[in-house]
Amino acid sequence: MGYKTLRQAVNALESSKQLIRIDHPIEGNLLAGAIQRRVYQHQGPALLFTHLAHSRFPAVANLFGTLERTRYLFRDTLQQVETLVKLKLDPKTLLKNPAMFLSAPPAALHLLPKKVKTGAILQGQTTISDLPQIKSWPDDGGAFITLPQVYSESSLKPGIRSSNLGMYRVQISGNDYLQNQEIGLHYQLHRGIGVHHQEALKLNRPFKVNIFVGGPPSLSIAAVMPLPEGMPELAFAGLLGGHRIPLVQPSQYLPMPAEADFVICGTIDPKQQKAEGPFGDHLGYYSLAHDFPLIKVDQVYHRPDAIWPFTTVGRPPQEDTSFGEFIHELTGALIPEVLPGIKAVHAVDAAGVHPLLLAIGSERYTPYSKPDQPQELLTQANAILGQGQLSLAKYLFIANKDDNVQLDINNIPAFFSHMLERVDWQRDLHFQTATTIDTLDYSGHGLNQGSKVVIAAVGDKKRNLPTEIPENLTLPRSFKKPKVSIPGILLVEGPVCDDYRPGEDLNLLRFSKKITSDDPINSFPLIVIVDDSDFCAASLNNWLWVCFTRSNPAADIYGIDSISKAKHWGCSGSLIIDARSKPHYAPALIDDPEIEKQVDQLAVNGGPLQGII
């Protein structure tokens, strides 16, 4: 039941024609990543690179490239996981369907890892420079491990119960790292490993980490799961994998999966850092070089038949989109229990996942009259922004369930139409003006520094949304090329932003003050100022990506006929979001044309990618 090794999973995918071998020599520098991205775009198979240049190890990519393939990898255990979720939600379910009891207890037994004396992982040793050196984007700072499982334990309470397993990127070459001695580890202090880092700082001593690569596929999913406090990721990996995870522990190191493909054992001095990056990241831009923790490499183990799993990230959708969809399938039903009153939350992948959240809540405490302004929705919005990775959101749009019981949170145009038909910009904007945002998001006013806005709307429909540009529409000087994105949203090209003044951009202030509240442009409740209106109007995903990755709410929201009363800001006319690129932004990711030509050549007649891309 379940796959105990990566090799088992690869063999199963190959036998079911969900994986192809690429026996051509393939460079890890740019080409392997470009192949993976292109195949993912075509929803193609998993890829086994049997001859990766400059490495004696094969590599596999696009393993989780489709939701269907991800489900296939865990087909033996999904029902048991769903059963335990249902029992968590409503224990009375067991009384209604006693047969559930037959699968629930055995599945629960898989939660507990087991210690073993030896394992395949201890049978080989290598060096960092002998590992596959995969660089995904032209300006990346070096080669990275893109599917790492970073394991750490509490210095105060050592052991699996206080452990953390997280997918934090690892740089294994480039920059000022001493080859084979040092590697970079990128994580934020609010992550699980950050707690262990803080403990080590207080104790003034280093702490150990292990980086697992490969092993049972369930370990990769567990490393990105938003699990409740106190539940070790290794336990969930056993549940999803359908077997107890066997762990082996050489005396001087932390535990490691006996069936992992690779394990890097190292030590972190919590006071020491080196520059890590740049790295092409999931927002679609480079995260730039910054100081991050440094791992002193103690040992690198590998199993005899080791396979190196990798992916590439970039502007969504990418392979990690399947992670998000699969995790939502597993955990979505738990949202109402964790967040009372909330019916659904959607982290919008096309907007970079973290910048934009859509939510459906409920005004439950209004039994005598229908609410005409947000009340409990605001409490629920604050609860959402206090939950794990949801706290990284910059924009949260939250609707009231009872205003439209058919509202589908995954139908993004319909959700925005629902909100824009009801929103009152004088009342429904709620800012946090100086707070933390995603480290990878450069739209803020400093690393980790930015703002948030909650847009909560309830009540009956207030307006019809235009779908065409009014004939009598005029724009202020240097603003041009108006385009309709979706009903109610107008895209306008603005002048290049070469002198950024947060909240005080002279061109945006002129735009918002020159137009009055009776101007026909106000039929559009939302105006987005962009660099290229044709690009943004070409697809919904283009607009979502530009609007929400290139704006910092408190600094980049303006309004026609704006007012401020008792420290509450709003506007009686259209809301304006400045989503132009700013001088301090990180560059967007761009494919290398020469590398793309090499990918094309692999798809010609007789090539390994013929008929796939």
C-alpha positions as a printed Julia matrix, in Angstrom:
613×3 Matrix{Float64}:
   0.0    0.0     0.0
   1.53   3.31   -1.08
   5.02   3.8    -2.48
   7.86   3.33   -0.05
  10.53   4.64   -2.43
  10.76   7.14   -5.23
  12.01   4.37   -7.52
   8.78   2.41   -6.95
   6.72   5.48   -7.87
   8.78   6.15  -11.0
   8.44   2.54  -12.14
   4.69   2.62  -11.61
   4.3    5.84  -13.58
   6.4    4.42  -16.41
   4.45   1.17  -16.59
   1.17   3.14  -16.68
   2.54   5.39  -19.47
   2.54   8.48  -17.26
   6.33   8.9   -17.45
   8.8    8.97  -20.32
  12.56   8.5   -20.33
  14.82  11.1   -21.87
  18.07   9.32  -22.71
  19.62  12.26  -24.57
  22.4   14.01  -22.63
  20.68  17.0   -20.99
  22.39  19.93  -19.33
  21.27  20.71  -15.8
  22.16  24.34  -16.51
  18.88  25.85  -17.8
  17.89  23.11  -20.27
  16.45  20.53  -17.85
  14.32  23.16  -16.15
  13.11  24.62  -19.45
  12.06  21.14  -20.61
  10.13  20.56  -17.4
   8.31  23.9   -17.67
   7.35  23.34  -21.3
   6.08  19.8   -20.66
   4.12  21.04  -17.66
   2.48  23.73  -19.81
   1.22  20.97  -22.09
   0.09  18.86  -19.11
   2.53  16.2   -20.23
   4.04  13.18  -18.47
   6.64  12.91  -15.75
  10.2   12.98  -17.11
  13.08  10.69  -16.17
  16.41  12.18  -17.28
  18.7    9.16  -17.44
  21.76  11.07  -18.66
  22.0   14.39  -16.84
  25.24  16.06  -17.87
  28.02  16.23  -15.25
  26.16  13.97  -12.82
  26.15  10.23  -12.25
  22.62  10.36  -10.86
  19.41  10.3   -12.93
  16.79  12.95  -12.24
  12.99  13.0   -12.38
  10.81  16.03  -13.0
   7.11  16.85  -13.39
   6.3   14.05  -10.97
   3.33  16.05   -9.61
   2.73  17.86  -12.91
  -1.01  17.17  -13.06
  -3.59  16.82  -10.31
  -4.65  13.48  -11.8
  -1.1   12.12  -11.57
  -0.75  13.38   -8.02
  -3.97  11.6    -7.07
  -2.69   8.46   -8.8
   0.45   8.41   -6.66
  -1.69   8.32   -3.5
  -4.68   6.38   -4.85
  -4.33   3.64   -2.22
  -4.59   5.97    0.76
  -6.81   8.91   -0.26
  -9.98   7.24    1.01
  -8.4    6.59    4.41
  -7.2   10.19    4.69
 -10.66  11.45    3.72
 -12.21   9.14    6.33
 -10.04  10.57    9.1
 -10.88  14.12    7.97
 -14.6   13.32    8.12
 -14.22  11.83   11.59
 -12.35  14.95   12.68
 -15.16  17.14   11.34
 -18.0   15.08   12.75
 -17.31  12.03   14.97
 -21.01  11.14   14.69
 -20.24  10.14   11.08
 -18.85   6.9    12.52
 -22.23   6.07   14.05
 -23.98   6.68   10.74
 -21.48   4.57    8.82
 -19.71   2.06   11.12
 -17.84   0.57    8.15
 -15.6    3.63    8.3
 -14.11   2.19   11.48
 -12.56  -0.63    9.48
 -10.18   1.7     7.66
  -9.72   4.52   10.17
  -7.71   2.76   12.96
  -5.2    1.02   10.62
  -4.63   4.31    8.81
  -4.07   6.1    12.12
  -1.38   3.56   13.03
   0.65   4.78   10.06
   1.04   8.16   11.76
   3.81   6.92   14.02
   7.27   6.71   12.37
   9.36   3.67   13.27
  13.06   3.53   14.04
  15.19   0.99   12.2
  18.86   0.1    12.58
  19.9    0.59    8.97
  18.53   1.5     5.56
  19.32   2.01    1.89
  20.16   5.67    2.51
  23.34   4.74    4.41
  24.78   2.62    1.6
  26.39   5.43   -0.39
  28.18   8.7     0.26
  28.94  11.56   -2.11
  29.69  15.3    -2.19
  27.57  18.37   -2.93
  29.41  18.99   -6.22
  28.52  15.47   -7.43
  24.8   16.08   -6.98
  22.78  17.2   -10.04
  23.51  20.91  -10.5
  20.18  22.17  -11.81
  19.86  25.89  -12.51
  16.36  26.88  -13.64
  16.54  30.52  -14.78
  19.32  32.52  -16.49
  19.97  34.89  -13.58
  19.7   32.37  -10.75
  22.64  32.63   -8.36
  23.58  28.98   -8.87
  22.11  25.5    -8.67
  19.25  24.86   -6.22
  17.45  21.92   -4.68
  13.85  22.71   -5.59
  12.07  19.79   -3.86
  13.97  19.65   -0.56
  12.5   18.38    2.68
  14.36  20.24    5.43
  14.16  18.47    8.78
  14.97  20.12   12.12
  14.21  19.51   15.78
  13.71  21.68   18.82
  16.87  22.32   20.82
  14.73  22.48   23.97
  12.63  19.38   23.27
  14.58  17.15   20.88
  12.71  14.4    19.1
  10.18  13.8    16.38
   7.26  15.27   18.35
   8.81  18.74   18.2
  10.26  18.37   14.72
   9.59  20.35   11.57
   9.75  19.22    7.96
   9.47  22.09    5.5
  10.16  22.72    1.83
  12.64  25.6     2.03
  14.81  26.17   -1.01
  18.47  25.2    -0.81
  21.29  26.72   -2.89
  24.11  24.26   -3.48
  26.48  26.25   -5.71
  27.41  29.8    -6.61
  27.81  33.0    -4.6
  30.44  32.84   -1.84
  29.7   29.3    -0.67
  32.74  27.14   -0.07
  32.29  24.22   -2.44
  31.26  20.97   -0.75
  31.44  22.69    2.65
  28.63  25.27    2.67
  25.15  25.58    1.18
  22.47  28.23    1.57
  19.06  27.74    3.16
  16.21  30.19    2.51
  13.5   30.32    5.14
  11.55  32.94    7.02
  11.6   33.13   10.81
   7.83  32.65   11.06
   8.18  29.17    9.54
   8.42  26.06   11.71
  12.18  25.9    11.39
  12.3   29.54   12.48
  11.14  28.49   15.94
  14.09  26.11   16.14
  16.39  28.88   14.92
  15.16  31.23   17.67
  15.66  28.55   20.32
  19.23  28.0    19.17
  19.88  31.74   19.3
  18.69  31.9    22.91
  20.85  28.92   23.83
  23.77  30.42   21.88
  24.59  27.18   20.12
  24.32  25.68   16.61
  21.59  23.26   15.63
  21.49  20.3    13.28
  19.43  19.97   10.11
  18.94  17.2     7.57
  17.86  17.82    4.0
  15.96  14.86    2.54
  15.68  14.62   -1.25
  13.4   12.02   -2.79
  12.16   9.07   -0.77
   8.45   8.21   -0.51
   6.41  10.78   -2.51
   4.31  11.4     0.6
   7.29  13.16    2.22
   7.23  15.91   -0.43
   3.52  16.54    0.13
   3.95  16.49    3.91
   6.72  19.1     3.69
   4.28  21.65    2.21
   1.16  20.7     4.19
  -0.32  23.39    6.49
  -0.56  21.04    9.47
  -1.87  22.0    12.91
   0.6   22.75   15.7
   1.82  19.56   17.33
   1.37  17.24   14.36
   4.78  16.31   12.91
   5.0   16.28    9.12
   6.63  12.84    9.32
   3.41  11.55   10.87
   1.26  12.9     8.04
   3.71  11.45    5.5
   3.04   8.02    6.99
  -0.72   8.53    6.85
  -0.66   9.67    3.22
   1.94   7.09    2.22
   0.03   4.19    3.76
   2.92   2.96    5.9
   4.95   4.01    8.91
   7.98   6.02    7.79
  11.13   4.06    8.74
  13.83   6.28   10.23
  17.49   5.54   10.7
  19.78   7.7    12.84
  23.56   7.63   12.7
  24.81   8.58   16.16
  26.05  12.07   15.29
  23.11  13.18   13.1
  19.35  13.71   13.2
  16.96  10.95   12.06
  16.57  10.42    8.33
  14.17   8.33    6.23
  15.75   4.94    5.63
  14.34   4.96    2.08
  15.28   8.54    1.12
  17.26   8.98   -2.11
  19.63  11.6    -0.7
  20.21  13.15    2.72
  22.49  16.13    3.37
  23.44  16.33    7.04
  24.52  19.75    8.23
  24.8   22.27   11.01
  23.45  25.83   11.22
  25.14  28.51   13.26
  22.11  30.71   13.98
  24.29  33.82   14.01
  25.96  33.23   10.66
  24.53  34.17    7.26
  25.65  34.53    3.66
  24.02  35.94    0.56
  21.56  33.49   -1.01
  19.96  33.99   -4.44
  18.87  35.37   -6.84
  16.26  32.72   -7.54
  13.37  32.66  -10.01
  10.4   32.31   -7.73
   6.72  31.45   -7.71
   5.57  35.07   -8.03
   7.08  35.17  -11.52
  10.05  37.37  -10.58
  13.53  36.85   -9.22
  13.86  36.96   -5.48
  17.1   38.88   -5.13
  20.21  38.03   -3.14
  19.8   38.54    0.61
  21.56  37.17    3.67
  20.05  33.89    4.84
  21.17  31.03    7.11
  24.17  28.99    6.13
  24.5   25.2     6.45
  27.89  23.71    7.17
  27.82  20.37    5.32
  28.8   17.4     7.48
  27.89  14.44    5.23
  25.95  13.57    2.08
  24.31  10.13    1.89
  22.55   8.46   -1.03
  20.87   5.14   -1.71
  22.33   2.81   -4.41
  19.53   3.44   -6.96
  19.06   7.12   -6.1
  16.97   9.43   -8.3
  17.13  13.21   -7.96
  13.65  14.8    -8.04
  13.36  18.43   -9.13
  10.93  21.01  -10.37
  11.09  24.61  -11.49
   8.98  27.46  -10.24
   8.01  30.71  -11.91
   4.94  32.66  -12.85
   1.95  30.42  -12.07
   0.67  28.0   -13.04
   3.64  25.7   -12.52
   4.08  22.22  -11.07
   3.65  23.53   -7.53
   0.09  24.47   -8.57
  -0.73  20.76   -8.35
   0.58  20.75   -4.78
  -1.84  23.52   -3.89
  -4.81  21.87   -5.59
  -4.1   18.51   -3.98
  -3.64  20.02   -0.53
  -6.91  21.92   -0.91
  -8.67  18.64   -1.74
  -7.27  17.09    1.44
  -7.86  19.99    3.8
 -10.57  22.21    2.29
 -13.32  20.55    4.31
 -11.53  21.51    7.54
 -11.67  25.26    6.86
 -15.06  25.84    8.57
 -13.77  24.07   11.69
 -10.54  26.04   11.84
 -12.22  29.32   10.86
 -15.8   29.42   12.23
 -18.19  31.14    9.86
 -15.9   30.8     6.85
 -17.31  28.63    4.07
 -14.37  28.68    1.66
 -11.01  30.31    1.02
  -9.23  30.45   -2.33
  -5.58  31.49   -2.64
  -5.5   32.57   -6.27
  -2.71  30.74   -8.02
  -2.55  33.03  -11.05
  -1.93  36.0    -8.75
   1.11  34.33   -7.2
  -0.88  32.41   -4.54
  -0.03  34.58   -1.53
  -0.92  38.11   -2.76
  -4.66  37.48   -3.32
  -7.24  35.61   -1.24
 -10.92  35.23   -2.02
 -13.22  34.12    0.78
 -16.87  33.42    1.48
 -17.98  34.09    5.04
 -21.31  34.53    6.78
 -23.09  37.19    8.77
 -24.49  34.75   11.34
 -25.42  37.17   14.12
 -28.15  39.12   12.35
 -31.29  37.03   12.99
 -33.82  39.87   12.76
 -32.72  41.72    9.63
 -30.51  41.27    6.62
 -27.16  43.01    7.21
 -26.52  46.09    5.07
 -22.88  46.49    6.03
 -20.04  44.09    6.9
 -20.02  43.06   10.56
 -18.93  39.53   11.4
 -17.23  39.31    7.99
 -14.53  41.62    9.36
 -13.94  39.35   12.35
 -13.68  36.4    10.0
 -11.3   38.3     7.71
  -8.96  38.96   10.62
  -9.09  35.28   11.54
  -8.12  34.32    7.98
  -5.16  36.71    8.03
  -4.01  35.12   11.28
  -3.69  31.62    9.81
  -0.29  30.32    8.7
   0.52  31.08    5.09
  -2.81  32.88    4.64
  -1.23  35.64    6.72
   1.0   36.49    3.74
  -1.95  37.81    1.73
  -2.01  41.47    0.68
  -5.55  41.54   -0.71
  -8.49  39.7     0.86
 -11.9   39.96   -0.82
 -14.62  38.45    1.36
 -18.29  37.98    0.4
 -21.36  37.05    2.44
 -22.71  33.56    1.69
 -26.35  34.51    2.1
 -26.17  37.23   -0.56
 -25.72  34.51   -3.2
 -25.81  30.9    -2.04
 -24.71  29.78   -5.53
 -21.51  31.85   -5.46
 -18.53  29.71   -6.52
 -15.23  30.85   -5.05
 -13.34  29.16   -7.89
 -15.19  31.13  -10.57
 -12.98  34.2   -10.31
 -14.79  36.5   -12.8
 -18.15  35.75  -11.16
 -16.7   36.32   -7.69
 -15.28  39.72   -8.65
 -18.57  40.66  -10.32
 -20.44  39.76   -7.12
 -18.09  41.91   -5.04
 -18.0   44.9    -7.4
 -21.79  44.94   -7.71
 -22.07  45.41   -3.93
 -18.95  47.15   -2.65
 -19.09  50.62   -1.12
 -15.61  52.14   -1.4
 -16.4   54.69    1.32
 -17.08  51.92    3.84
 -15.67  48.58    2.77
 -11.89  49.14    2.64
  -9.97  48.11    5.76
  -6.19  48.61    5.69
  -3.24  47.36    7.68
  -0.76  49.97    6.59
   2.55  48.73    8.03
   2.83  44.98    8.43
   4.65  41.93    7.15
   4.22  40.44    3.69
   5.87  37.57    1.83
   9.68  37.79    1.76
   9.5   37.01   -1.96
   7.19  39.96   -2.71
   9.07  43.11   -3.73
   6.01  45.35   -4.06
   6.37  46.48   -0.42
   8.54  49.2     1.06
  11.22  46.79    2.32
  12.07  43.12    2.73
   9.08  41.51    4.5
   7.47  44.95    4.82
   4.24  46.06    3.2
   0.51  46.39    3.79
  -2.81  44.58    3.5
  -6.37  45.49    2.65
  -9.59  43.64    3.42
 -12.47  44.33    1.05
 -15.68  43.08    2.6
 -19.04  43.53    0.88
 -22.56  42.5     1.88
 -26.1   43.29    0.87
 -28.09  43.69   -2.3
 -26.69  44.54   -5.68
 -25.96  48.31   -5.95
 -24.89  48.72   -9.58
 -24.68  47.14  -13.01
 -21.15  46.55  -14.23
 -20.12  47.91  -17.63
 -18.59  45.61  -20.23
 -17.72  48.26  -22.82
 -15.87  51.57  -22.74
 -18.22  54.6   -22.79
 -18.03  56.62  -26.01
 -17.56  59.86  -24.08
 -14.69  58.54  -21.94
 -11.73  60.9   -21.71
  -8.47  60.32  -19.83
  -6.02  62.75  -18.24
  -2.83  63.53  -20.14
  -0.29  60.67  -20.45
  -2.94  58.02  -19.63
  -4.1   55.98  -22.61
  -5.35  52.75  -24.19
  -8.3   51.9   -21.93
  -9.34  48.25  -22.05
 -12.02  46.26  -20.23
 -10.62  43.29  -18.31
 -13.77  41.7   -16.9
 -17.1   43.44  -16.2
 -16.54  46.47  -13.98
 -12.73  46.55  -14.27
 -11.02  49.1   -16.53
  -7.35  48.81  -17.47
  -5.53  52.02  -18.34
  -1.93  52.45  -19.46
  -0.11  54.97  -17.3
   3.2   56.78  -17.73
   6.32  54.86  -16.79
   6.91  55.0   -13.04
  10.52  56.16  -12.72
  10.16  58.17   -9.49
   8.21  56.1    -6.98
   6.43  58.02   -4.22
   4.29  55.62   -2.18
   0.77  56.99   -1.92
   1.87  60.29   -3.4
   2.62  59.53   -7.03
   2.11  62.83   -8.84
   0.57  61.24  -11.94
  -1.87  59.1    -9.93
  -2.85  62.04   -7.73
  -3.47  64.11  -10.87
  -5.56  61.28  -12.35
  -7.7   60.86   -9.24
  -8.21  64.61   -8.69
  -8.8   65.63  -12.3
 -11.71  63.22  -12.68
 -14.86  64.03  -10.71
 -17.44  61.67   -9.28
 -19.92  62.36  -12.13
 -17.43  61.4   -14.84
 -18.53  58.34  -16.91
 -15.35  56.52  -15.95
 -16.91  55.98  -12.52
 -19.27  53.42  -14.02
 -16.25  51.14  -13.58
 -15.91  50.57   -9.82
 -12.27  49.46  -10.26
  -9.59  51.06  -12.43
  -6.17  49.42  -12.69
  -3.24  51.49  -13.97
  -0.78  49.24  -15.82
   2.26  49.42  -18.09
   0.67  47.42  -20.91
  -3.12  47.31  -21.14
  -3.09  44.99  -24.18
  -1.12  42.38  -22.21
  -3.37  42.64  -19.16
  -6.56  42.48  -21.22
  -5.36  39.43  -23.17
  -6.3   37.0   -20.39
  -7.73  36.87  -16.9
  -4.47  35.38  -15.62
  -2.44  38.26  -17.03
  -4.58  40.79  -15.19
  -4.52  38.84  -11.93
  -0.73  38.47  -12.07
   0.02  42.1   -12.86
  -2.55  43.67  -10.54
  -1.77  41.75   -7.38
   1.97  41.14   -7.68
   2.76  44.74   -8.66
   0.91  46.66   -6.0
   1.2   47.34   -2.28
  -2.31  48.24   -1.06
  -1.63  51.17    1.28
   0.93  52.7    -1.08
  -0.68  51.97   -4.44
  -4.43  52.41   -3.93
  -5.94  55.76   -4.88
  -9.52  56.86   -5.39
 -11.69  59.38   -7.17
 -13.2   61.83   -4.65
 -11.33  60.21   -1.78
 -12.07  61.05    1.83
 -10.53  60.27    5.2
 -12.67  60.34    8.32
 -11.65  59.16   11.78
  -8.61  57.5    10.18
 -10.82  55.54    7.77
 -10.03  56.08    4.08
 -12.43  55.61    1.2
 -13.69  57.15   -2.02
 -17.05  57.94   -3.57
 -15.85  57.34   -7.13
 -13.81  54.57   -8.69
 -11.07  52.8    -6.76
  -7.7   52.99   -8.51
  -4.9   50.43   -8.12
  -1.47  51.43   -9.41
  -0.11  48.14  -10.78
   2.75  49.56  -12.83
   6.24  48.2   -12.35
   8.16  50.33   -9.84
  11.9   51.1    -9.91
  12.66  48.91   -6.86
  10.89  45.81   -8.18
  12.76  42.61   -8.94
  12.95  41.71  -12.64
  10.37  39.37  -14.15
  11.41  35.9   -15.28
  12.15  35.56  -18.99
  13.03  32.35  -20.84
  16.36  32.15  -22.65
  15.57  32.08  -26.42
  18.53  29.83  -27.24
  17.52  27.32  -24.58
  13.94  27.34  -25.9
  15.27  26.45  -29.37
  17.03  23.44  -27.86
  13.73  22.37  -26.27
  12.04  22.73  -29.66
  14.66  20.44  -31.23
  13.75  17.69  -28.77
  10.2   17.75  -30.14
  11.05  17.15  -33.81
  10.34  13.8   -35.48
  12.14  11.09  -33.55
  12.89  13.36  -30.59
  11.97  12.34  -27.03
   9.38  15.11  -26.77
   7.7   14.45  -30.12
   3.94  14.74  -29.69
   4.29  16.0   -26.12
   4.98  19.71  -26.63
